[in-house]
Amino acid sequence: MERLDKTMMVGAPVPDFNGNDGSLLSVLKTLLFFTFLMITLPIGLYFGTKSYVFEGTFGLSDKDSYFYAAIVAVVAVHVVLALFVYVAWNEGSKQWREGKQD
């Protein structure tokens, strides 16, 4: 009896709990996109604004440019987080509306 149960479990397909694989793939793409943005955007803005904007254009000292560039990077993190929450909220409500059939 044990052997029958094990063989049935090995070949059994994994059930899709969300209804379709397209929505799961869409969620994964969204998550990876915002993860990429969260890593690259603040770091790029930090070094870019420090070198070119605050030291180059405004002529600020090293200490001041570090401070202001850090503020720009923190604001960028908050903007990316807010965009992620907005996109995730709309994507979830869209899936809920499509799943609800009155």
C-alpha positions as CSV (number, residue, x, y, z in Angstrom):
1,M,0.0,0.0,0.0
2,E,2.9,2.4,0.8
3,R,4.5,1.7,-2.5
4,L,1.3,2.6,-4.4
5,D,1.0,5.9,-2.6
6,K,4.6,6.9,-3.3
7,T,4.3,6.1,-7.0
8,M,1.2,8.1,-7.3
9,M,2.8,11.1,-5.6
10,V,5.9,11.1,-7.8
11,G,4.0,11.5,-11.0
12,A,1.3,13.9,-9.7
13,P,1.3,17.4,-11.2
14,V,1.7,20.3,-8.8
15,P,-1.7,22.0,-8.5
16,D,-2.0,25.7,-9.5
17,F,-3.6,27.5,-6.6
18,N,-3.9,30.9,-8.3
19,G,-6.0,29.6,-11.2
20,N,-3.5,30.3,-14.0
21,D,0.3,30.5,-14.4
22,G,0.1,33.8,-16.2
23,S,-0.8,35.8,-13.1
24,L,2.0,34.1,-11.1
25,L,4.5,34.9,-13.9
26,S,3.3,38.5,-14.0
27,V,3.7,38.9,-10.2
28,L,7.2,37.5,-10.4
29,K,8.2,39.8,-13.2
30,T,6.8,42.8,-11.3
31,L,8.8,41.7,-8.2
32,L,12.0,41.3,-10.1
33,F,11.6,44.6,-11.9
34,F,11.1,46.5,-8.6
35,T,14.0,44.6,-7.0
36,F,16.3,45.6,-9.8
37,L,15.1,49.2,-9.4
38,M,15.5,49.1,-5.6
39,I,19.2,48.1,-6.0
40,T,20.3,50.2,-9.0
41,L,18.4,53.4,-8.8
42,P,19.4,54.6,-5.3
43,I,23.0,53.6,-5.8
44,G,23.2,55.2,-9.2
45,L,21.5,58.4,-8.0
46,Y,23.8,58.6,-5.0
47,F,27.0,58.5,-7.0
48,G,25.7,60.4,-9.9
49,T,24.3,63.3,-7.9
50,K,27.3,63.4,-5.6
51,S,29.8,63.7,-8.5
52,Y,28.0,65.6,-11.1
53,V,25.3,67.6,-9.4
54,F,26.5,68.5,-5.9
55,E,30.3,68.6,-6.5
56,G,30.4,69.5,-10.2
57,T,27.5,71.9,-10.7
58,F,27.0,73.4,-7.2
59,G,30.7,73.1,-6.1
60,L,29.9,71.7,-2.7
61,S,32.5,70.2,-0.4
62,D,33.0,66.4,-0.1
63,K,31.1,66.2,3.2
64,D,28.2,68.3,2.0
65,S,27.9,66.3,-1.2
66,Y,27.8,63.0,0.7
67,F,25.0,64.4,2.8
68,Y,22.8,65.7,0.0
69,A,23.4,62.7,-2.2
70,A,22.3,60.4,0.6
71,I,19.1,62.3,0.9
72,V,18.5,61.9,-2.8
73,A,19.1,58.1,-2.5
74,V,16.7,57.8,0.4
75,V,14.0,59.7,-1.4
76,A,14.6,57.4,-4.4
77,V,14.1,54.3,-2.2
78,H,10.8,55.7,-0.9
79,V,9.6,56.5,-4.4
80,V,10.4,53.0,-5.6
81,L,8.6,51.5,-2.6
82,A,5.6,53.7,-3.2
83,L,5.5,52.7,-6.8
84,F,5.7,49.0,-5.9
85,V,2.9,49.3,-3.4
86,Y,0.8,51.1,-6.0
87,V,1.4,48.6,-8.8
88,A,0.9,45.6,-6.4
89,W,-2.3,47.1,-5.1
90,N,-3.7,47.6,-8.6
91,E,-2.6,44.2,-9.8
92,G,-4.3,42.5,-6.8
93,S,-7.5,44.4,-7.3
94,K,-7.5,43.6,-11.0
95,Q,-7.1,39.9,-10.4
96,W,-9.8,40.1,-7.7
97,R,-12.2,41.8,-10.2
98,E,-11.4,39.3,-12.9
99,G,-11.9,36.3,-10.5
100,K,-15.2,37.7,-9.2
101,Q,-18.0,36.7,-11.7
102,D,-21.4,37.9,-10.6
